Amino acid sequence: MNLDRRLELYQETTSRNNSGQYVKAYELTDTVWGALNPLVSTETFEANQKYGYAVVQFVIRYNTAVKHSWQLKHNGDKYNVLGILHNNRRVYTTLVCKIRDNDT
């Protein structure tokens, strides 16, 4: 497997702003090498708006620290982690991720 993509892993954090409300943010946790495998790309209408999304797999070295609440960044695009699959030999971890074209 060719792990030739540089990936940044972001952990979800919460803090309070000046008015006492909780604010969700993401903090850089690790930078790893991985492989990119595209799975699905589509466009659809939701609430009278057209949007597209893509589902991809990123394969990284075995890592049990990654959680579903984390985000992954590759080439400036942010992906939400949908699923985490560890292989039986503890060599690789597969991250199933989704990106929408109008997410910020």
C-alpha angles and dihedrals in degrees: 000000000000110000096190103138123092110226131186119209117209124196120213114245133179128209138163124256126214093279093051097254120138114249123197117219138161125238125200107251106168144352115218142168118249148159125249121221115178114216112170136003122179147150125225143163121253123173090350092304126112115227137163132211139183131209116206139170121231116195116203135167113285108293126166095181095077114102134193091250092062128098129219125212124205126168090347094306121118119220128193115224110240100170142008122208123184119196118232095248094055093238104113139023118206117210116198106206139179132208127187122205095229101042118115 
